[in-house]
Amino acid sequence: MKIGIFDSGFGGLSVLHEAYHRLGDAEYLFYADLDHVPYGLKTSEQIKEYTRNITRFLIDKGAEAIVIACNTATAVAVETLRQEFDLPILGMEPAVKPAVEETSSKKRILVIATPVTIREKKLSHLLERVDEDHRVDLLAMPHLVTFAENEQFEGPEVDEYINEQFASFDLSKYQALVLGCTHFNYFKPAYRKAFGKDILLVDGNVGTIRHLADVCGLKYNEKEAFNVSFSDTEKMLHDIETQYFVSGNPITEKNLLNHVLRMHNRLEAVREL
């Protein structure tokens, strides 16, 4: 089965990477819309138009199901796309429900996301359903998207930005940090530095891929049997059959392929944090 996965940039690789670990018998089309990254600062109408074009492109390339590996695009466009296209289209939302279920009722939960995800009604409706004790706080951290795209995962500038954003919160009150943007998975060491080693980091990738398996009748591996890291781009392209695209063009340029490889290997390195 051929599965299309798209994001505004390379944050969505974290969803693809989860699929590598969990699914068998699948081929992948990964689309990074670098011409328009970041979506978190775009209008809703712009995002709908971008995602329509990407969905048409992936269908033309043979996609039999599509994952919107972007919380922002999901919040804005998933219902529109489902109305307009006749194939399974799965979106993502901040993993508030598992965070609520896995934490003490006396502790708070911080959701970090893009400004668009935070302002859209989809998130407020989710909180109304699952945050009965009103334990969840929201924080927009859009510059993490830029850091991720530039492979700037750690260092003084990243730490300074994260600490500045968290400065208005008493971090000792929080038991869980929900990563409400797929770009945010690259920064797990920085979050642990800010909150301490016991903070629960929660993202929507596992739930999304499990749901994809259910919808498409694919085998889902509860236990991971292998390590997903790549020594070179040839291994990356052929070990797990994937075609990579940037805003409608195949990724063939060596430097960009190596960028994708490093992003995958970073995800593997921080996976268990």
C-alpha positions as CSV (number, residue, x, y, z in Angstrom):
1,M,0.0,0.0,0.0
2,K,1.2,3.5,-0.8
3,I,0.8,6.1,1.9
4,G,1.2,9.9,1.4
5,I,2.5,11.9,4.3
6,F,2.8,15.7,4.1
7,D,3.8,18.6,6.3
8,S,4.8,22.2,5.8
9,G,8.4,21.2,6.3
10,F,10.5,18.3,7.7
11,G,8.7,18.1,11.0
12,G,6.4,15.5,9.5
13,L,9.4,13.2,9.1
14,S,8.7,12.4,12.8
15,V,5.4,10.8,11.7
16,L,7.1,9.0,8.8
17,H,9.8,7.8,11.2
18,E,7.1,6.4,13.5
19,A,5.6,4.6,10.5
20,Y,9.0,3.0,9.8
21,H,9.1,1.6,13.2
22,R,5.5,0.4,13.4
23,L,4.1,-0.6,10.0
24,G,4.9,-3.4,7.5
25,D,4.0,-3.8,3.9
26,A,3.8,-0.1,3.0
27,E,5.5,2.3,0.6
28,Y,5.6,6.0,1.4
29,L,5.4,9.4,-0.4
30,F,6.7,12.2,1.8
31,Y,6.0,15.8,0.9
32,A,7.6,18.8,2.6
33,D,6.1,22.1,1.5
34,L,9.2,24.2,2.0
35,D,7.9,26.9,-0.3
36,H,5.3,27.8,2.3
37,V,6.9,26.8,5.6
38,P,5.9,27.6,8.3
39,Y,2.1,27.1,8.1
40,G,1.7,28.3,11.7
41,L,2.0,31.9,10.5
42,K,-0.2,31.6,7.4
43,T,-3.9,32.4,7.0
44,S,-6.5,29.6,7.1
45,E,-7.4,30.2,3.4
46,Q,-3.7,29.9,2.4
47,I,-3.3,26.6,4.3
48,K,-6.4,25.2,2.7
49,E,-5.2,26.0,-0.8
50,Y,-1.7,24.5,-0.1
51,T,-3.1,21.3,1.3
52,R,-5.6,20.9,-1.6
53,N,-2.7,21.1,-4.0
54,I,-0.6,18.7,-2.1
55,T,-3.4,16.2,-1.7
56,R,-4.0,16.2,-5.5
57,F,-0.3,15.8,-6.1
58,L,0.0,12.7,-3.8
59,I,-3.1,11.1,-5.3
60,D,-1.6,11.6,-8.7
61,K,1.5,9.8,-7.5
62,G,-0.5,6.8,-6.3
63,A,-1.3,7.5,-2.7
64,E,-4.1,5.3,-1.4
65,A,-4.3,7.1,2.0
66,I,-2.9,10.4,3.2
67,V,-1.7,11.5,6.6
68,I,-1.6,15.2,7.3
69,A,1.6,15.2,9.5
70,C,0.9,18.7,10.7
71,N,-1.3,19.8,13.6
72,T,-1.7,23.2,12.0
73,A,-2.9,21.9,8.6
74,T,-5.2,19.4,10.4
75,A,-6.8,22.1,12.5
76,V,-7.5,24.2,9.5
77,A,-8.1,21.9,6.5
78,V,-8.8,18.2,7.4
79,E,-12.6,18.5,7.2
80,T,-12.4,20.3,3.9
81,L,-10.0,17.8,2.4
82,R,-12.2,14.9,3.5
83,Q,-15.2,16.5,1.8
84,E,-13.3,17.1,-1.5
85,F,-11.3,13.8,-1.9
86,D,-12.4,10.2,-1.8
87,L,-9.7,8.3,0.1
88,P,-8.8,8.0,3.8
89,I,-7.3,11.3,5.1
90,L,-6.0,11.2,8.6
91,G,-5.1,14.3,10.6
92,M,-3.2,15.0,13.8
93,E,-4.2,16.8,16.9
94,P,-2.2,17.6,20.1
95,A,-2.2,14.4,22.2
96,V,-4.1,16.0,25.1
97,K,-6.2,12.9,25.9
98,P,-3.3,10.5,26.6
99,A,-1.6,13.2,28.6
100,V,-4.7,13.7,30.7
101,E,-5.0,9.9,31.2
102,E,-1.4,9.4,32.1
103,T,-1.0,12.1,34.7
104,S,-2.1,12.9,38.2
105,S,-5.3,15.0,38.5
106,K,-3.3,17.3,40.8
107,K,-0.6,18.1,38.2
108,R,-0.8,20.4,35.2
109,I,-0.2,19.8,31.5
110,L,1.4,22.2,29.0
111,V,0.6,22.0,25.3
112,I,3.1,23.7,23.0
113,A,2.0,24.3,19.4
114,T,1.9,26.9,16.6
115,P,-0.2,30.0,16.9
116,V,-2.7,28.7,14.3
117,T,-3.2,25.4,16.1
118,I,-3.8,27.2,19.3
119,R,-6.3,29.7,17.8
120,E,-8.4,27.2,15.8
121,K,-11.6,25.8,17.3
122,K,-10.5,22.2,16.8
123,L,-8.2,22.4,19.8
124,S,-10.7,24.2,22.0
125,H,-13.3,21.6,21.2
126,L,-10.7,18.9,22.1
127,L,-10.0,20.6,25.5
128,E,-13.8,20.8,26.2
129,R,-14.1,17.0,25.7
130,V,-11.0,15.8,27.6
131,D,-9.8,18.4,30.0
132,E,-12.6,18.2,32.6
133,D,-10.4,19.4,35.4
134,H,-9.0,22.4,33.4
135,R,-5.4,21.3,33.9
136,V,-4.2,22.2,30.4
137,D,-2.3,25.4,29.5
138,L,-1.3,26.5,26.0
139,L,1.8,28.1,24.7
140,A,2.7,29.1,21.1
141,M,6.3,28.4,20.2
142,P,6.5,29.1,16.4
143,H,10.3,29.7,16.3
144,L,11.0,26.0,17.1
145,V,9.8,25.3,13.5
146,T,12.6,27.5,12.1
147,F,15.2,25.9,14.5
148,A,14.1,22.4,13.3
149,E,14.3,23.3,9.6
150,N,17.8,24.6,10.2
151,E,18.9,21.5,12.1
152,Q,19.5,23.7,15.2
153,F,18.3,21.3,17.8
154,E,20.5,22.2,20.8
155,G,22.7,25.0,21.9
156,P,22.5,28.4,23.7
157,E,20.1,30.0,21.2
158,V,17.6,27.1,21.5
159,D,17.9,27.0,25.2
160,E,17.4,30.8,25.5
161,Y,14.3,30.7,23.4
162,I,12.8,27.8,25.3
163,N,13.6,29.3,28.7
164,E,12.1,32.6,27.6
165,Q,8.9,31.0,26.5
166,F,8.6,28.9,29.6
167,A,9.5,31.8,32.0
168,S,5.9,32.8,32.8
169,F,5.1,29.2,34.0
170,D,6.0,27.5,37.3
171,L,7.4,24.4,35.6
172,S,7.3,22.5,38.9
173,K,3.5,22.3,38.6
174,Y,3.7,20.4,35.3
175,Q,3.8,16.6,34.8
176,A,3.4,16.5,31.1
177,L,4.5,18.5,28.0
178,V,2.4,17.8,24.9
179,L,4.3,18.4,21.6
180,G,1.6,19.8,19.5
181,C,3.7,20.3,16.3
182,T,5.6,17.5,14.6
183,H,8.6,19.8,14.3
184,F,8.8,19.8,18.1
185,N,10.0,16.2,18.5
186,Y,13.6,17.1,17.6
187,F,14.1,19.1,20.8
188,K,13.5,16.5,23.6
189,P,16.8,17.0,25.3
190,A,16.1,20.8,25.6
191,Y,12.7,20.1,27.2
192,R,14.2,17.8,29.7
193,K,16.9,20.4,30.5
194,A,14.1,22.9,31.2
195,F,11.6,20.7,33.1
196,G,13.8,18.0,34.5
197,K,14.2,14.3,33.6
198,D,10.8,13.2,34.9
199,I,8.7,15.4,32.6
200,L,6.3,13.2,30.4
201,L,6.8,14.1,26.8
202,V,3.7,13.2,24.7
203,D,3.2,13.5,21.0
204,G,0.5,12.3,18.6
205,N,2.7,10.2,16.3
206,V,2.0,6.7,17.9
207,G,-1.7,7.3,17.9
208,T,-1.8,8.5,14.4
209,I,0.1,5.6,13.0
210,R,-1.9,3.1,15.0
211,H,-5.1,4.7,13.6
212,L,-3.6,4.6,10.1
213,A,-3.0,0.8,10.5
214,D,-6.6,0.3,11.6
215,V,-8.1,2.3,8.8
216,C,-5.9,0.7,6.1
217,G,-5.7,-2.9,7.4
218,L,-2.0,-2.8,7.9
219,K,-0.1,-4.8,10.5
220,Y,0.9,-2.6,13.5
221,N,4.0,-3.6,15.4
222,E,3.4,-3.0,19.1
223,K,7.0,-4.1,19.8
224,E,9.7,-2.4,17.8
225,A,12.1,-5.0,16.4
226,F,14.7,-2.8,14.7
227,N,16.6,0.4,14.8
228,V,15.8,3.0,12.1
229,S,19.0,4.9,11.4
230,F,20.8,5.4,8.1
231,S,24.5,5.4,7.2
232,D,24.0,6.9,3.8
233,T,21.3,8.3,1.5
234,E,21.2,5.2,-0.7
235,K,20.4,3.1,2.4
236,M,17.8,5.6,3.5
237,L,16.0,5.5,0.1
238,H,16.0,1.8,-0.4
239,D,15.8,0.1,3.0
240,I,12.3,1.4,3.3
241,E,10.7,2.4,0.0
242,T,10.1,6.1,0.2
243,Q,9.9,8.9,-2.3
244,Y,10.7,12.4,-1.0
245,F,9.3,15.6,-2.5
246,V,9.8,19.3,-1.8
247,S,6.9,21.4,-2.9
248,G,6.1,19.2,-5.9
249,N,9.7,18.3,-6.9
250,P,11.5,15.0,-6.2
251,I,14.4,15.4,-3.8
252,T,17.4,14.3,-5.8
253,E,20.0,16.9,-4.8
254,K,22.7,15.3,-2.6
255,N,22.8,18.1,0.1
256,L,19.0,18.0,0.6
257,L,19.0,14.2,0.8
258,N,21.7,14.3,3.4
259,H,19.6,16.9,5.3
260,V,16.7,14.4,5.3
261,L,19.1,11.6,6.5
262,R,20.3,13.7,9.4
263,M,16.8,14.5,10.4
264,H,15.9,10.8,10.5
265,N,19.0,10.0,12.5
266,R,18.2,12.8,15.0
267,L,14.7,11.4,15.5
268,E,16.2,8.0,16.2
269,A,18.7,9.4,18.6
270,V,16.1,11.2,20.7
271,R,13.3,8.6,20.3
272,E,13.5,7.1,23.8
273,L,13.9,10.4,25.7
